[in-house]
């Protein structure tokens, strides 16, 4: 693994500025820089920026792909995975209009959500269940969320982890991220 190119605050500021400007491409590029050069691959924040960038660009399926990459390769911690599963479920439920498929994600999120997200996760799970019962959609919009498989040799292509935040800590980018989810 490589050493980070800059302090974490540099990457946080870059992605927040891009999202506040609603510049999908700059948000994407800054998140990619954070993941590859700033140790961001190992934390939830830049993956949320990828999701927000995709939504700003009008590509909700790409947003779910971003969560899937994080879930499959980089994020093993249960509460951090719950954050990503809630985000994935919300995108599928509201942006892809597929509450049946979203229900697995919002339910998984509700089971392991950190304290700051648990109430919202429970409410969303219950609402999604009602919507799923009423949905006439037959074919899932996307496949199921992947299990964690680990980075393998990919870990050698990114900067080492620098964050010491506990599992499930509210991401630094959460507030600006949520404004993009609205």
N, C-alpha and C positions, 0 to 999 in steps of 0.2 A: 504494500500500500504506500501511497505517496503522502507527503506532508501537505496540509491545506495551503492554498495560495494566499489566503487572507483570513482575518478573524471572522467568526460567525456573524457578527453584527453587520459586516459589509454585505453579506449575502441576504440577510434579513431585510436590510434597508432597501436593497435593489429590488427584491421581489415585492415588497410592500409598495414602493413607489410605482412599479409597473402595474400592479393590480389597482391601485388608487387611480391611476390614469386610464384604466381599462384598456391597456395596451396588451392584447393577448400574446403578441409575438415577443415583446420584451419580457413579459412574465415567463413565458416558456423558455426563452434563452437564459434568463437569470436563474431559473430553477435548474436547468441543465448544468449551468456553470456551478451552482451550489452542490449538486449531486456529484459531479465529476471532480471538482477541484476544491470543494469546501467541507467535505465530510458529511454532506447532507443526505447521501444515500441511506444512511442508517437511522434517520429520524423522519417523522411524519410530514413536517412542514413543506419541504419542496415538492412532495408528492401531491399535497393539497394545492400547491400553486399550479402544478401540471393540470389538475382537475379544473381549477378556476380558469386557466388559460384556454382549455378545450371548450368550456362552457361559453366563455366570452367569444370564442371563435365559432360557436354554433355547432359543436361536435360532441354531443353527449356520449356517444359510443366510445369515442377516444378518451373521454373522461373516465369511463369505467375501465378502459384498458390501462390507464395510468394507475388506478387503484390496484388492479390485478398484478401489475408488474411489482409494485411495492409489496403486496401481500405474498407473492410467490417467491421473490428473491431477497428482499431486504428487511422486512419488518416481522420479527418473530414474537415480540412481546404481546401478551393477550389484550391489554387495555389499548395499546397503540393499534393493534389489529381491529379492535372494536370501533375505534374512531374511523378508520378507513372503511370498515364494513357499513357503518352508519352513512358515511358519505356516499359510498357506492349504492346503497339501497335508496337513498334520497334521490340520487340522479336517475336511477332506474324507475322509481315510483313517479317522480314529478316531471322529469325531462323526457323520458321514454314512454311515459304513461302506461307502465306495466307493473301494477302493484302485486300481481301474482309472483312474478320473478323477484321483485324487490323484497318480498316478505322474508325470504331466507336470510338476506343480509341484515335487515332491520331487527329481526329476531336474534340473530347472532350478536349484533351490536348491543342489544338490550341485556343480554346475558353477561357481558364482560365490560360494559361501558365504565369509564372512570366517573367519579362522583360528580364532576362538573357537567357531564353529558347524560347521566343516567335518566333524569326526569324526561328530558326531550326524547331520548331513545325509547323509553317505555310508552310515551304518548304516541310517538310515530309508529311504533310496532302495532299498537292497538288500532290506530286509524288505518294503517296499511292492511291489516287483517280484514277489516270491514270492507275496504275498497277491493281487496282481492276476491272476496266472496261475491261482490257485485260485478266484477270484471268479466267481460265476454272474450277477452283476448285469449287465444289458444296457443300461439307459438311464442316462446320466450324471446325477448328482445336481445338478450345476451346470455352467455353460458353462466354456470355457477362460479362463484369466487374460488380462486385456486388455494390449495393448501400451501403452507410454507415449505420450500425446498432448499432454501439457502443460496448464497451467492456463488458458491463454488469458486472457480478461478476468476470470475467476474470481479471479485473483491480486490484483485490486484490492479484493476483499471480505474479505481476511484481513490479519493483521498481517505485517509483513516478517519474513524469516527472522532468527533471532537466534543460532542454534546454529552453532558452527564445528567440530563434531565431524567427524572424517574418515569417509569412506564405509565402512560396515560396522562402525563402533564399536558395542560392545555397548550397547543401549538402557538408559537409567537405570532403566526400569521392568521390566527383563527378569526379575528374580527373582520379583517379585510376579505378573507376567504368567504365568510358567510355573506358579505354584501354581494359577492359574485354569485352565490347560490340562490339569492332571492329572485 
